[in-house]
Amino acid sequence: MTNKIHDIGVARQIGTYSDAIEVPPDARWLFTAGTPGLLPDGTLPADITGQAELAWTHIVAKLKSAGMTVHDLVKITNYLVRAEDIPAYSKVRTRFLDGARPASMLMVVTELPRPNFLVEIEACAAKSDAR
């Protein structure tokens, strides 16, 4: 059994996400911490595209470590510090989601935990291993 999409038509008017996702009762859950586009050595790309690509690469790695993919994402929360970065961020997000449409929230906030963070992503995934 897989996660079931419930669309009422609102999300499709705004972006590539779903209005709601239903998870089967036997699913394993994965919740990620807020994930910035930070390199393992602590350096940070200067632009939104570089930071978004790294953040999504980290999300995909976390999913993979749990035996999941972006198609198991149930909900993502996207935090940006500049509204003008939404189009560039959305392009990266869409590419990494590869057709997956989790429920989603995007917020423009005044700041993130470190001064140069431009994006941070939280994700929640669920996967049923029942066949």
Stockholm file with secondary structure:
# STOCKHOLM 1.0

chainA/1-131         MTNKIHDIGVARQIGTYSDAIEVPPDARWLFTAGTPGLLPDGTLPADITGQAELAWTHIVAKLKSAGMTVHDLVKITNYLVRAEDIPAYSKVRTRFLDGARPASMLMVVTELPRPNFLVEIEACAAKSDAR
#=GR chainA/1-131 SS CCCEEECCSSGGGTSSSBSEEECCTTCEEEECCCEECCCTTSCCCSSHHHHHHHHHHHHHHHHHHTTCCGGGEEEEEEEESCGGGHHHHHHHHHHHHTTCCCEEEEEECSCCSSTTCCEEEEEEEEECCCC
#=GC SS_cons         CCCEEECCSSGGGTSSSBSEEECCTTCEEEECCCEECCCTTSCCCSSHHHHHHHHHHHHHHHHHHTTCCGGGEEEEEEEESCGGGHHHHHHHHHHHHTTCCCEEEEEECSCCSSTTCCEEEEEEEEECCCC
//
